[in-house]
Structures are given as C-alpha cells and as structure tokens.
Amino acid sequence: MHVMALTGGIASGKSTVCRFLREFLPSIVIYDCDAAVHRMLEGDAEVTVIIAETFGGQALDAQGRIDRHFLRGRVFADEAARLRLEAILHPRVKQECLASLQEAATRGAELFVADVPLFFEKGFDFGQDQVLVVASSRATQIQRLKGRGAFEDSLIESILAAQLPVQEKMSLADVVFWNEGPQSVIRSQVRRFAQAFLMSLSTESETAESQAATAAAPVSVPVSIDINQFRLKPLSELQAMAETLPARIQGGIPKSQLVYELMCFYSHEGVGMVCEGVIEQAKDN
C-alpha cells in the first residue's frame, strides 16, 4: 500500500484536492485531521471535560459544548494556550490516524492519504512514501479566509504566523499542487497526478507478476557442460536457451558474447564446466 501525507497552509485548498483525489481514485482512503479535530470538539465528552479544566468555564457555551469561536481566538492570541490545546488534541488525532492507516492496510487499500495541516510544523511522521503540498499565495489565503466571514485581520495574521511559509513547504514537498485561479486548474493537476499514480500501479503489478512467474518456474540446469561442444551449438539454439532463463540476457549480441553470458549464468547455478585443450606457457622475458 502506498502511503502519502497531504499538507498545506490554511485556505490553500487541501479539502478541494482531497475531493478531486476521491473523484479520480475512488478506492483511495483519506484520513482528514481537521475533520477529526472538529469531531472531537463537537462530541467527545472526555475532550470537553479536559478543555473546560484547562481553559476555564468560558471555553463552554450555554449548552455545555465547546465554544470553538472563543477557543480559536484564545489559542491564536496566546502561544502557550495553543500548545496546551495541541497537547490535548494532537496525540488523539495521531492515534486515530494510525488506526485508520492500519485498517486500510488490512483491507488491502492501494493508497492511503492523511490530510495533516501541520505536518511539517509538528513532525507528524507516519511512514509516508511521499508528501503532497497544496499551495497558494499568501494574498489568496487571506482573501479566502476573509470570504469565510468569521476571521478578523488580526486572527488571520496569527494563524498564518503559526504556519511555515508556503515557499518553505513547497521546498520540502515531493509533489506540489498550485491552487490559484479557477477550480478547473487544480482539478487538472490532480487528474494528471492520479493518472501517473495508476500507471505506476500497473507497472508494479506487471513486475510482480513477472517475478512470480520466474519463481514459480524453476529452470532445469545440467550437471555439467562441455564448453567445446557448447560453443559449437547453432546461434538459434543458444538464443532459445537464453529465452528460458530467468536472467535477462540482451538480444542481438554476437554469438561469442551470448556463449559467455550463458556460461556465466550456468556457472553461478553450480553447473560443472568441462573443457579440453592445450595451455601454452610463455617464457619469461
């Protein structure tokens, strides 16, 4: 199973990329860390109790639920408070993510992607093969956040300051999706990525089948070979022998080279080599 991390700054378009990944790779398994945090803040009784104890009664609304608006303003205005909140949530999210990864592997999924907003900032390593970064300009991030209506300028600056600059994230990425302009642009990028991934799966499958076929069909080798007689075999017979061997021998080579390659293979397989001839020893000058 291939394992990838997806990350990027706030309002860069990670959710959009995930949506298109699901469109082009229907069997993909995606774990969304933001969705997990939202779920924990909305309905995890244990988390609610711990946050009330940590941040006081004002962290809860009149119905006893976590006041996310208060909490967001508090933690992005106070780094120590943000670190306390992360200490509550991040271990739980990571544990849940690893459990989802294990479940996907058990089901035989071909691709698992974890959407981790603070992947670089918090060193969230879970054995990923590649890191995918969704990026856009800072101006676009700010414009998108303002469009959501619940973000004041000071809060936006605090959130952006807590994340690595986009250029630094891009320099650490294996794949970058640049998300500016209409959605058709980012959709096209994800489509090309999905096509390349599917092609790699096909290549891996063909290689595995070839290896399995080779392992399933052991080659019968002689106990010994008379080199003199072997060299007299017709080229067509030598070529037919080469095609039956698991070792790849280049086609179109001269007969003398083909004899040498076959001799090397059989000698490595423990075949005895017999040869008759005269050895002349030159005199020392």
C-alpha positions in Angstrom: 0.0 0.0 0.0 1.2 3.5 -0.9 1.1 6.0 2.0 1.2 9.7 1.4 0.8 12.9 3.5 -1.2 15.9 2.2 -0.5 19.2 3.7 -0.6 23.0 3.1 -1.4 26.3 4.6 -4.8 27.3 5.8 -7.2 28.1 3.0 -4.8 26.7 0.4 -7.3 24.2 -0.9 -6.5 20.9 0.8 -10.1 19.8 1.0 -10.6 20.6 -2.7 -7.6 18.4 -3.6 -9.0 15.6 -1.5 -12.3 15.9 -3.2 -10.7 15.5 -6.6 -8.5 12.7 -5.4 -11.6 10.8 -4.5 -13.1 11.6 -7.9 -10.1 10.2 -9.8 -9.1 7.5 -7.4 -12.3 6.1 -5.9 -10.6 3.4 -3.9 -8.4 5.9 -2.0 -8.6 6.1 1.8 -8.2 9.6 3.2 -7.9 10.5 6.9 -8.8 14.2 7.5 -7.1 15.5 10.6 -9.2 18.7 10.6 -12.4 16.7 10.4 -11.1 14.6 13.3 -10.4 17.7 15.4 -13.9 19.1 14.6 -15.5 15.8 15.6 -13.6 15.7 18.9 -14.5 19.2 19.8 -18.2 18.7 18.9 -18.9 15.3 20.5 -16.0 13.9 22.6 -17.1 14.1 26.2 -13.6 13.4 27.5 -12.1 16.2 25.4 -14.8 18.6 26.5 -14.0 18.0 30.2 -10.3 18.4 29.7 -10.7 21.6 27.7 -13.0 23.1 30.4 -10.5 22.2 33.1 -7.6 23.7 31.0 -9.2 26.9 29.7 -12.0 27.5 32.3 -15.8 27.6 32.1 -15.7 30.3 29.4 -14.5 27.7 27.0 -18.0 26.2 27.0 -21.2 27.7 25.7 -24.6 27.8 27.5 -25.3 24.2 26.4 -22.0 22.9 27.8 -20.5 22.4 24.4 -17.0 23.7 23.5 -17.2 27.3 22.2 -14.9 27.0 19.2 -15.0 30.7 18.4 -13.7 31.5 21.9 -11.1 28.8 21.8 -9.8 29.8 18.4 -9.4 33.4 19.5 -7.7 32.3 22.7 -5.2 29.9 21.3 -4.1 32.1 18.4 -3.6 35.1 20.7 -1.6 33.1 23.2 1.1 30.6 22.1 1.2 28.8 25.4 -2.6 28.3 25.2 -2.2 27.0 21.7 0.4 24.5 22.7 -1.8 23.3 25.6 -4.7 22.7 23.2 -2.4 20.9 20.7 -1.2 18.6 23.6 -4.8 17.6 24.2 -5.8 17.0 20.6 -2.8 16.0 18.6 -2.0 12.7 20.4 -5.6 11.6 19.9 -5.6 12.6 16.3 -2.4 10.8 15.6 -3.6 7.6 17.3 -6.8 7.7 15.3 -4.8 8.3 12.1 -2.5 5.4 12.7 -5.5 3.1 13.4 -7.1 4.3 10.1 -3.8 3.5 8.3 -3.7 0.0 9.8 -7.3 -0.6 8.9 -6.7 0.5 5.3 -3.7 -1.8 5.0 -5.7 -4.8 6.4 -8.4 -4.1 3.8 -5.8 -4.1 1.0 -6.2 -0.5 0.0 -3.8 0.7 -2.7 -3.4 4.3 -1.4 -3.8 5.9 2.0 -3.5 9.7 2.3 -3.5 11.6 5.6 -4.5 15.3 5.3 -2.3 16.8 8.0 -2.4 20.7 8.1 0.6 21.0 10.5 2.6 18.0 9.0 5.9 19.9 8.8 5.4 22.1 11.8 4.7 19.2 14.2 6.8 16.5 12.6 3.8 14.2 12.1 5.7 11.2 10.5 3.6 8.0 9.9 5.8 6.2 7.4 4.7 8.1 4.3 6.2 7.5 0.9 5.5 11.0 -0.4 4.5 14.4 0.8 1.9 16.3 -1.3 1.7 20.1 -0.7 -1.3 22.2 -1.7 0.0 25.8 -2.1 -1.3 29.2 -3.0 -0.1 32.8 -2.5 -0.5 34.5 0.9 -2.8 37.1 -0.7 -5.1 34.3 -1.9 -5.1 32.6 1.5 -6.1 35.9 3.2 -8.8 36.6 0.6 -10.3 33.1 1.1 -10.3 33.4 4.9 -12.0 36.8 4.7 -14.6 35.3 2.4 -15.5 32.8 5.2 -16.7 35.7 7.3 -15.5 34.5 10.7 -11.9 35.7 10.5 -10.7 39.1 11.6 -7.5 40.5 10.2 -5.6 40.0 13.5 -6.7 36.4 13.7 -5.7 35.7 10.1 -2.2 37.1 10.7 -1.9 35.0 13.9 -2.9 31.8 12.1 -0.6 32.4 9.2 2.3 33.2 11.6 1.9 29.9 13.3 2.5 28.0 10.0 5.6 27.6 7.9 5.8 30.0 4.9 4.4 28.4 1.7 7.7 28.5 -0.1 9.3 26.5 2.6 6.6 23.9 2.5 6.9 23.7 -1.3 10.7 23.1 -1.0 10.0 20.1 1.3 7.4 18.6 -0.9 7.6 15.6 -3.3 4.6 16.9 -5.2 3.1 20.4 -5.3 -0.4 21.4 -6.3 -0.5 25.1 -7.1 -4.0 26.3 -6.3 -4.6 29.7 -7.9 -7.4 30.6 -10.3 -10.5 28.5 -11.2 -11.0 25.0 -9.8 -10.6 23.5 -13.2 -6.9 24.3 -13.0 -6.3 22.4 -9.7 -8.6 19.6 -10.9 -6.5 19.1 -14.0 -3.3 18.9 -11.8 -4.9 16.3 -9.6 -6.2 14.3 -12.6 -2.6 14.1 -14.0 -1.3 13.1 -10.6 -3.9 10.3 -10.4 -3.2 9.1 -13.9 0.6 8.9 -13.1 -0.2 7.0 -9.9 -2.4 4.5 -11.7 0.3 3.9 -14.3 2.8 3.2 -11.6 0.5 0.7 -10.0 0.2 -1.1 -13.4 4.0 -1.2 -13.8 4.4 -2.6 -10.2 1.8 -5.2 -10.9 3.5 -6.3 -14.2 6.8 -6.5 -12.4 5.4 -8.6 -9.5 3.7 -11.0 -12.0 6.9 -11.4 -13.9 8.8 -12.1 -10.7 6.2 -14.6 -9.5 6.2 -16.4 -12.8 10.0 -16.7 -12.6 9.9 -18.0 -9.1 7.1 -20.5 -10.0 9.0 -21.9 -12.9 12.5 -23.1 -11.8 15.0 -23.6 -14.5 16.4 -27.1 -15.1 20.2 -26.9 -15.4 22.6 -29.7 -16.5 25.1 -31.2 -14.1 28.0 -30.3 -16.3 28.6 -28.6 -19.7 31.3 -29.4 -22.2 32.5 -26.0 -23.2 33.9 -27.1 -26.5 30.7 -28.7 -27.6 28.6 -25.8 -26.2 30.5 -23.3 -28.4 29.5 -25.4 -31.5 25.8 -25.1 -30.9 23.9 -23.1 -33.5 23.1 -19.5 -32.7 19.3 -20.2 -32.8 19.6 -22.9 -30.2 21.7 -20.6 -27.9 19.1 -17.9 -28.3 16.3 -20.3 -27.4 18.2 -21.3 -24.3 18.6 -17.7 -23.3 14.8 -17.1 -23.5 14.1 -19.8 -21.0 16.4 -18.3 -18.3 15.2 -16.0 -15.5 18.3 -13.8 -16.0 17.8 -11.1 -18.6 20.3 -11.6 -21.5 20.4 -8.8 -24.0 19.2 -9.7 -27.5 21.1 -9.1 -30.7 24.5 -9.7 -29.2 27.3 -11.7 -31.1 27.4 -15.5 -30.6 30.6 -15.3 -28.7 29.1 -12.9 -26.2 25.9 -15.0 -25.9 28.0 -18.1 -25.1 29.8 -16.1 -22.4 26.6 -14.8 -20.8 25.1 -18.3 -20.8 28.3 -19.8 -19.3 28.2 -17.1 -16.6 24.6 -18.0 -15.7 25.2 -21.7 -15.6 28.4 -21.4 -13.5 26.5 -19.3 -11.0 24.0 -22.1 -10.8 26.7 -24.5 -9.8 27.0 -26.3 -13.2 30.4 -28.0 -13.7 32.4 -26.8 -16.7 34.5 -29.3 -18.7 37.0 -28.2 -21.4 39.7 -29.9 -23.4 42.6 -28.1 -24.9 46.3 -27.2 -24.7 47.7 -24.5 -22.5 50.8 -22.9 -23.7 53.0 -21.2 -21.2 55.1 -18.3 -22.5 58.7 -17.9 -21.4 59.6 -15.1 -19.1 61.3 -12.3 -20.8 
